[in-house]
Amino acid sequence: MNIVMIERTVAAVGAVIVFVVAALALKHEWKTPGIENQVFKIMLGLLALGGIIAFLAGIGVLGNFAKGA
């Protein structure tokens, strides 16, 4: 196993952990009122979105751009 594969595996696993924690926290905070809590919900949603993007980058879907001609 080369270093690139190890790095991508660690990134993908870490992204899944980040997504699960953010989604669970968002689920538990969903019904709380208040403007501060609304901002917190947006931040958790963005964190979950970042976990998805990091997972896609970790498995090689994102970041593989074609080389110029």
DRENDO-1510 file (C-alpha; in Angstrom, 1 decimal, always signed):
<recs>
REC; n; res; u; v; w
REC; 1; MET; +0.0; +0.0; +0.0 .
REC; 2; ASN; +1.5; +3.3; -1.0 .
REC; 3; ILE; +1.3; +6.6; +0.9 .
REC; 4; VAL; -1.4; +8.1; -1.4 .
REC; 5; MET; -3.8; +5.2; -0.8 .
REC; 6; ILE; -3.2; +5.4; +3.0 .
REC; 7; GLU; -3.9; +9.2; +2.8 .
REC; 8; ARG; -7.1; +8.8; +0.8 .
REC; 9; THR; -8.3; +6.0; +3.1 .
REC; 10; VAL; -7.7; +8.1; +6.3 .
REC; 11; ALA; -9.4; +11.1; +4.6 .
REC; 12; ALA; -12.5; +9.0; +3.6 .
REC; 13; VAL; -12.8; +7.5; +7.1 .
REC; 14; GLY; -12.4; +10.9; +8.8 .
REC; 15; ALA; -15.0; +12.4; +6.4 .
REC; 16; VAL; -17.5; +9.7; +7.3 .
REC; 17; ILE; -16.9; +10.4; +11.0 .
REC; 18; VAL; -17.3; +14.1; +10.6 .
REC; 19; PHE; -20.5; +13.7; +8.6 .
REC; 20; VAL; -22.1; +11.3; +11.1 .
REC; 21; VAL; -21.3; +13.5; +14.1 .
REC; 22; ALA; -22.5; +16.6; +12.3 .
REC; 23; ALA; -25.7; +14.9; +11.2 .
REC; 24; LEU; -26.5; +13.5; +14.6 .
REC; 25; ALA; -25.9; +16.9; +16.3 .
REC; 26; LEU; -28.1; +18.6; +13.7 .
REC; 27; LYS; -30.8; +16.0; +14.4 .
REC; 28; HIS; -30.7; +16.7; +18.1 .
REC; 29; GLU; -30.6; +20.5; +17.7 .
REC; 30; TRP; -33.3; +20.7; +15.0 .
REC; 31; LYS; -36.3; +21.7; +17.2 .
REC; 32; THR; -34.5; +24.3; +19.4 .
REC; 33; PRO; -35.6; +27.9; +18.9 .
REC; 34; GLY; -33.6; +31.1; +18.9 .
REC; 35; ILE; -31.4; +32.9; +16.4 .
REC; 36; GLU; -28.1; +31.6; +17.9 .
REC; 37; ASN; -29.4; +28.1; +17.4 .
REC; 38; GLN; -30.4; +28.8; +13.8 .
REC; 39; VAL; -26.8; +29.9; +13.1 .
REC; 40; PHE; -25.5; +26.8; +14.8 .
REC; 41; LYS; -27.8; +24.6; +12.6 .
REC; 42; ILE; -26.4; +26.3; +9.5 .
REC; 43; MET; -22.9; +25.7; +10.7 .
REC; 44; LEU; -23.7; +22.0; +11.4 .
REC; 45; GLY; -25.2; +21.7; +7.9 .
REC; 46; LEU; -22.1; +23.2; +6.3 .
REC; 47; LEU; -19.9; +20.8; +8.4 .
REC; 48; ALA; -21.9; +17.8; +7.1 .
REC; 49; LEU; -21.6; +19.1; +3.5 .
REC; 50; GLY; -17.9; +19.5; +4.0 .
REC; 51; GLY; -17.8; +15.8; +5.2 .
REC; 52; ILE; -19.5; +14.7; +2.0 .
REC; 53; ILE; -17.1; +16.7; -0.1 .
REC; 54; ALA; -14.1; +15.4; +1.8 .
REC; 55; PHE; -15.4; +11.9; +1.4 .
REC; 56; LEU; -15.7; +12.3; -2.4 .
REC; 57; ALA; -12.2; +13.7; -2.5 .
REC; 58; GLY; -10.9; +10.8; -0.4 .
REC; 59; ILE; -12.3; +8.2; -2.7 .
REC; 60; GLY; -11.0; +10.0; -5.8 .
REC; 61; VAL; -14.2; +11.4; -7.3 .
REC; 62; LEU; -13.2; +15.0; -6.8 .
REC; 63; GLY; -9.8; +16.4; -7.5 .
REC; 64; ASN; -8.9; +14.3; -10.6 .
REC; 65; PHE; -8.7; +17.0; -13.2 .
REC; 66; ALA; -7.6; +16.2; -16.8 .
REC; 67; LYS; -4.1; +17.3; -17.7 .
REC; 68; GLY; -3.8; +20.0; -20.4 .
REC; 69; ALA; -3.0; +19.1; -24.0 .
</recs>
